[in-house]
Amino acid sequence: MFSAISRRVPGLALVVAVSVLAWIAERALTAAVGHPTLEAIVLAILIGAIVRAFWSPPALFAPGIALAAGFLLELAIVLLGFGADLQQFIKAGLPLVASIVGVVVAAIVTGVAIGRALGLSPVHALLVACGNAICGNSAIAALAPVLGAKKDEVASAIAYTAVLGVVVILCLPFLAPAFGLNDYQYGILAGLTVYAVPQVIAAAYPVSLLAGNTATLVKLVRVLLLGPLIVALSLRERNRARRAHKALAETPTHALVQTGFGALVPWFVVGFMIAGAMRSAGAVSTPFVDSARDSARALTVLAMAALGLNVDIHAIRKVGPKVAMTVTASLAVMVTIALVIVRWLPR
């Protein structure tokens, strides 16, 4: 156990150092401008990405960085649940849930169409489209064995979106004033469009607490759609195998069993929902909610620093233009559809 902890110390120390710089930069910018500008959550990503651009951390740092980007982020999401009011989401009801499903389906269909038009293979196009539509790397990793994707297809689907995600984090908040969106509507927009959970947090919470809570909840509903998608694609592959007269044991459907409940419904999604239900039911005190919010913010900054350290800007050169154009075009379609939806939904 001591060995496992010690292996994570170097990476965690680096993450903490980047986070401290982000907090200092946030205060310095606020003092210089006279009002809050970029929050530590965003600055941690930028500083981490800058560090990674000039220095690639050796393998010694990998376990600690992975812990911050993984478990610490998931724990932060659970704590954020104590600040979420599920009653507002319930009031939005079926129209909002239908909108989330609609955006995901539209993103997959258009993503596949764009990818195929640009010359990607059917599997590659579907992998990129599903990752973009649902939950990024997690969706790509879960669907790759189901689709029988090649290693280079998986790598290219993941690489470009990490860098593009940073651009989206910086640019998406400008859409709120441009289209007259309030914080609740902007939260829905961020939750519907941003690629991965940590990027959603970074894009929404600096705008406001309401925007962050709404975006996180919408995004987690998108994450839950990964389960039905894996089932649907597994059944499709099974039917294809039967038509090809192959043995069932040779089809990719075994990936569904291997994936397991934990991947279909991640523990932090369950934790967020439970925490939100407790908050909505009045089972937790206001001081506890405030403490949970502060702890979540601190953990989120650490996770964002780790996310920045994982952003390999040079990886863009390794990604083919077809993949880059597919992801970018698919994102543009998602944002357009989401803007129409948030203007239609009740404020």
C-alpha positions as CSV (number, residue, x, y, z in Angstrom):
1,M,0.0,0.0,0.0
2,F,2.8,2.4,0.9
3,S,4.4,1.6,-2.5
4,A,1.2,2.4,-4.3
5,I,0.9,5.8,-2.5
6,S,4.5,6.7,-3.0
7,R,4.2,6.1,-6.8
8,R,1.6,8.8,-7.0
9,V,3.5,11.4,-5.0
10,P,5.6,13.0,-7.8
11,G,2.6,13.4,-10.1
12,L,0.4,14.8,-7.4
13,A,3.1,17.2,-6.4
14,L,3.3,18.4,-10.0
15,V,-0.5,18.8,-10.1
16,V,-0.5,20.7,-6.9
17,A,2.2,23.0,-8.1
18,V,0.3,23.8,-11.3
19,S,-2.9,24.4,-9.3
20,V,-1.1,26.8,-6.9
21,L,0.1,28.8,-9.9
22,A,-3.5,28.8,-11.2
23,W,-4.8,30.2,-7.9
24,I,-2.1,32.9,-7.8
25,A,-2.8,33.8,-11.4
26,E,-6.5,34.1,-10.8
27,R,-5.9,36.5,-7.9
28,A,-3.3,38.5,-9.8
29,L,-5.6,38.9,-12.8
30,T,-8.5,40.0,-10.6
31,A,-6.3,42.6,-8.8
32,A,-4.9,43.9,-12.2
33,V,-8.3,44.1,-13.9
34,G,-10.4,45.0,-10.9
35,H,-12.9,42.2,-11.4
36,P,-12.8,38.4,-11.9
37,T,-11.7,37.3,-15.4
38,L,-10.3,33.8,-15.8
39,E,-11.0,31.5,-12.9
40,A,-8.4,29.0,-11.5
41,I,-10.4,26.1,-13.1
42,V,-9.6,27.4,-16.6
43,L,-6.1,28.7,-15.7
44,A,-5.1,25.3,-14.3
45,I,-5.9,23.7,-17.7
46,L,-4.0,26.5,-19.6
47,I,-0.9,26.4,-17.3
48,G,-0.9,22.6,-17.4
49,A,-1.1,22.6,-21.2
50,I,1.7,25.2,-21.5
51,V,3.9,23.1,-19.2
52,R,3.2,20.0,-21.3
53,A,4.0,21.9,-24.5
54,F,7.5,22.6,-23.4
55,W,8.1,19.6,-21.2
56,S,6.7,16.1,-21.3
57,P,6.5,14.7,-17.8
58,P,8.4,11.4,-17.5
59,A,6.6,8.1,-16.6
60,L,7.4,8.8,-12.9
61,F,4.7,11.4,-12.9
62,A,2.0,9.4,-14.7
63,P,0.4,7.6,-11.7
64,G,-0.2,10.8,-9.7
65,I,-1.5,12.8,-12.8
66,A,-3.8,9.9,-13.6
67,L,-5.2,9.9,-10.0
68,A,-5.9,13.6,-10.2
69,A,-7.5,13.4,-13.6
70,G,-9.5,10.3,-12.6
71,F,-10.5,9.6,-9.1
72,L,-10.2,13.2,-7.7
73,L,-12.3,14.5,-10.6
74,E,-15.0,11.8,-10.0
75,L,-15.0,12.7,-6.3
76,A,-15.4,16.4,-7.1
77,I,-18.4,15.5,-9.3
78,V,-20.0,13.7,-6.4
79,L,-19.5,16.7,-4.1
80,L,-20.9,19.0,-6.8
81,G,-24.1,17.0,-6.5
82,F,-24.7,18.5,-3.1
83,G,-25.1,21.9,-4.8
84,A,-27.4,20.6,-7.5
85,D,-31.1,21.1,-7.2
86,L,-32.7,18.2,-9.0
87,Q,-36.2,19.7,-8.6
88,Q,-35.4,22.3,-11.3
89,F,-34.3,19.5,-13.6
90,I,-37.5,17.5,-12.8
91,K,-39.5,20.6,-13.6
92,A,-37.9,20.8,-17.0
93,G,-39.2,17.3,-17.4
94,L,-39.6,15.3,-20.6
95,P,-38.8,18.1,-23.1
96,L,-35.2,18.5,-21.6
97,V,-34.6,14.7,-21.5
98,A,-35.9,14.4,-25.1
99,S,-33.6,17.3,-26.1
100,I,-30.6,15.5,-24.6
101,V,-31.4,12.3,-26.4
102,G,-32.2,14.2,-29.6
103,V,-28.8,16.0,-29.6
104,V,-26.9,12.8,-29.0
105,V,-28.7,10.9,-31.8
106,A,-28.3,13.9,-34.2
107,A,-24.6,14.2,-33.3
108,I,-24.0,10.5,-34.0
109,V,-25.9,10.5,-37.3
110,T,-24.3,13.7,-38.6
111,G,-20.9,12.7,-37.2
112,V,-21.0,9.4,-39.1
113,A,-22.2,11.1,-42.2
114,I,-19.5,13.7,-42.1
115,G,-16.8,11.2,-41.3
116,R,-17.8,8.9,-44.2
117,A,-18.0,11.9,-46.6
118,L,-14.5,12.8,-45.6
119,G,-13.3,9.3,-46.3
120,L,-13.1,7.6,-42.8
121,S,-14.0,4.0,-42.5
122,P,-17.4,3.1,-41.2
123,V,-16.0,1.9,-37.8
124,H,-13.7,5.0,-37.5
125,A,-16.5,7.4,-38.3
126,L,-18.8,5.8,-35.8
127,L,-16.2,5.8,-33.1
128,V,-15.4,9.5,-33.6
129,A,-19.1,10.4,-33.7
130,C,-20.0,8.4,-30.6
131,G,-17.1,9.8,-28.6
132,N,-18.1,13.4,-29.6
133,A,-21.8,12.8,-28.9
134,I,-21.6,11.1,-25.5
135,C,-18.7,11.3,-23.1
136,G,-15.4,11.4,-25.0
137,N,-12.6,9.0,-24.2
138,S,-14.8,6.8,-22.0
139,A,-17.2,6.2,-24.8
140,I,-14.4,5.6,-27.3
141,A,-12.7,3.1,-25.0
142,A,-16.0,1.3,-24.2
143,L,-17.1,1.1,-27.8
144,A,-13.8,0.2,-29.4
145,P,-14.0,-3.5,-28.6
146,V,-17.6,-3.7,-29.5
147,L,-16.9,-2.2,-33.0
148,G,-13.7,-4.0,-33.4
149,A,-11.8,-0.7,-33.9
150,K,-8.1,-0.6,-34.6
151,K,-5.6,0.9,-32.2
152,D,-4.7,3.8,-34.5
153,E,-8.4,4.6,-35.0
154,V,-8.9,4.7,-31.2
155,A,-5.8,6.9,-30.7
156,S,-6.8,9.4,-33.5
157,A,-10.3,9.6,-32.1
158,I,-9.0,10.6,-28.7
159,A,-6.0,12.8,-29.5
160,Y,-7.6,15.8,-31.4
161,T,-10.5,16.2,-29.0
162,A,-8.3,16.9,-26.0
163,V,-6.8,20.0,-27.6
164,L,-10.2,21.0,-29.2
165,G,-11.8,20.7,-25.8
166,V,-9.5,23.5,-24.4
167,V,-10.6,25.8,-27.2
168,V,-14.2,25.1,-26.5
169,I,-13.8,25.8,-22.8
170,L,-12.3,29.2,-23.7
171,C,-14.8,30.1,-26.4
172,L,-18.2,28.7,-25.4
173,P,-18.9,31.2,-22.7
174,F,-18.9,34.0,-25.3
175,L,-22.0,32.4,-26.8
176,A,-24.1,33.3,-23.8
177,P,-24.1,37.1,-24.3
178,A,-24.0,36.7,-28.1
179,F,-27.3,34.8,-28.1
180,G,-28.9,36.3,-25.0
181,L,-28.8,33.2,-22.9
182,N,-29.3,33.2,-19.1
183,D,-27.1,31.0,-16.8
184,Y,-29.6,28.2,-16.9
185,Q,-29.8,28.1,-20.7
186,Y,-26.0,28.4,-21.0
187,G,-25.7,25.4,-18.6
188,I,-27.9,23.3,-20.8
189,L,-25.9,24.4,-23.9
190,A,-22.6,23.4,-22.2
191,G,-24.0,20.1,-21.0
192,L,-25.3,19.3,-24.4
193,T,-22.2,20.1,-26.4
194,V,-18.9,19.9,-24.5
195,Y,-16.9,16.8,-25.2
196,A,-16.0,15.4,-21.8
197,V,-17.2,15.8,-18.2
198,P,-14.1,17.7,-16.9
199,Q,-14.4,20.1,-19.9
200,V,-18.1,20.7,-19.1
201,I,-17.1,21.6,-15.5
202,A,-14.4,24.0,-16.7
203,A,-16.7,25.6,-19.3
204,A,-19.7,26.1,-17.0
205,Y,-18.8,26.7,-13.4
206,P,-16.7,29.8,-14.1
207,V,-19.9,31.4,-15.5
208,S,-22.0,30.7,-12.5
209,L,-22.9,28.0,-10.0
210,L,-26.3,27.6,-11.6
211,A,-24.7,27.2,-15.0
212,G,-22.2,24.6,-13.6
213,N,-24.8,22.5,-11.8
214,T,-27.1,22.5,-14.8
215,A,-24.4,21.6,-17.2
216,T,-23.1,18.8,-15.1
217,L,-26.5,17.3,-14.7
218,V,-27.2,17.5,-18.4
219,K,-23.8,16.0,-19.2
220,L,-24.3,13.1,-16.8
221,V,-27.5,12.2,-18.5
222,R,-25.6,12.1,-21.8
223,V,-23.1,9.8,-20.1
224,L,-25.9,7.4,-19.1
225,L,-26.8,7.0,-22.7
226,L,-23.6,5.1,-23.2
227,G,-25.2,2.0,-21.8
228,P,-28.1,1.8,-24.3
229,L,-25.7,2.7,-27.1
230,I,-23.4,-0.2,-26.2
231,V,-26.3,-2.6,-26.1
232,A,-27.7,-1.4,-29.4
233,L,-24.3,-1.6,-31.2
234,S,-23.6,-5.0,-29.6
235,L,-26.9,-6.4,-30.9
236,R,-26.2,-4.9,-34.3
237,E,-22.8,-6.6,-34.5
238,R,-24.4,-9.8,-33.3
239,N,-26.9,-9.7,-36.1
240,R,-24.2,-9.0,-38.6
241,A,-22.2,-12.0,-37.4
242,R,-25.2,-14.2,-37.7
243,R,-25.8,-13.1,-41.2
244,A,-22.2,-13.9,-42.0
245,H,-22.6,-17.4,-40.4
246,K,-20.0,-16.7,-37.8
247,A,-20.0,-18.3,-34.4
248,L,-21.5,-16.1,-31.7
249,A,-18.4,-16.5,-29.5
250,E,-16.3,-14.8,-32.3
251,T,-18.5,-11.6,-32.4
252,P,-17.7,-8.4,-30.5
253,T,-20.7,-8.9,-28.3
254,H,-18.6,-10.3,-25.5
255,A,-17.5,-6.7,-24.9
256,L,-20.9,-5.9,-23.5
257,V,-20.4,-8.5,-20.7
258,Q,-16.8,-7.4,-20.2
259,T,-17.8,-3.8,-19.9
260,G,-20.0,-4.4,-16.8
261,F,-22.4,-2.2,-14.9
262,G,-19.7,0.1,-13.6
263,A,-18.8,1.3,-17.1
264,L,-22.5,1.6,-18.2
265,V,-23.4,3.6,-15.1
266,P,-20.2,5.1,-13.6
267,W,-20.1,5.3,-9.8
268,F,-19.7,9.1,-9.8
269,V,-23.0,9.5,-11.8
270,V,-24.8,7.5,-9.1
271,G,-23.0,9.5,-6.4
272,F,-24.0,12.8,-8.0
273,M,-27.6,11.8,-8.3
274,I,-27.7,10.6,-4.6
275,A,-26.1,13.8,-3.4
276,G,-28.4,15.9,-5.5
277,A,-31.4,14.0,-4.2
278,M,-30.2,14.6,-0.6
279,R,-29.8,18.3,-1.3
280,S,-33.3,18.6,-2.9
281,A,-34.9,16.7,0.0
282,G,-33.3,19.0,2.5
283,A,-31.3,16.2,4.1
284,V,-28.1,18.2,4.3
285,S,-27.4,21.5,6.0
286,T,-26.3,24.7,4.3
287,P,-22.9,24.7,6.0
288,F,-22.3,21.2,4.7
289,V,-23.3,22.2,1.2
290,D,-21.0,25.1,1.3
291,S,-18.1,22.9,2.5
292,A,-18.8,20.4,-0.2
293,R,-18.9,23.1,-2.8
294,D,-15.5,24.5,-1.7
295,S,-14.0,21.1,-1.5
296,A,-15.3,20.3,-5.0
297,R,-13.8,23.4,-6.4
298,A,-10.4,22.7,-4.9
299,L,-10.5,19.1,-6.3
300,T,-11.7,20.3,-9.6
301,V,-8.7,22.7,-10.0
302,L,-6.4,19.8,-9.3
303,A,-8.2,17.7,-11.8
304,M,-8.1,20.5,-14.4
305,A,-4.3,20.9,-13.8
306,A,-4.0,17.1,-14.5
307,L,-6.2,17.5,-17.6
308,G,-3.9,20.3,-18.9
309,L,-0.8,18.2,-18.3
310,N,-2.4,15.4,-20.4
311,V,-3.1,17.8,-23.4
312,D,-0.5,17.0,-26.0
313,I,-0.6,20.0,-28.4
314,H,1.9,18.3,-30.7
315,A,-0.5,15.4,-31.1
316,I,-2.5,17.5,-33.6
317,R,0.2,16.9,-36.1
318,K,-0.3,13.1,-35.7
319,V,-4.0,13.3,-36.3
320,G,-5.2,13.2,-39.9
321,P,-7.1,16.1,-41.3
322,K,-10.1,13.8,-41.9
323,V,-10.5,13.1,-38.2
324,A,-9.9,16.8,-37.2
325,M,-12.5,18.0,-39.7
326,T,-15.0,15.3,-38.6
327,V,-14.7,16.3,-35.0
328,T,-14.8,20.0,-35.6
329,A,-17.7,19.8,-38.0
330,S,-19.7,17.5,-35.7
331,L,-19.1,19.9,-32.8
332,A,-20.4,22.8,-34.9
333,V,-23.6,20.8,-35.7
334,M,-24.1,20.0,-32.0
335,V,-23.7,23.6,-30.9
336,T,-26.1,24.8,-33.6
337,I,-28.8,22.2,-32.6
338,A,-28.3,23.0,-28.9
339,L,-28.6,26.7,-29.4
340,V,-32.0,26.1,-31.1
341,I,-33.1,23.9,-28.3
342,V,-32.1,26.2,-25.4
343,R,-33.9,29.1,-27.0
344,W,-37.0,26.9,-27.3
345,L,-37.0,25.4,-23.8
346,P,-38.6,27.4,-21.0
347,R,-36.2,29.8,-19.2
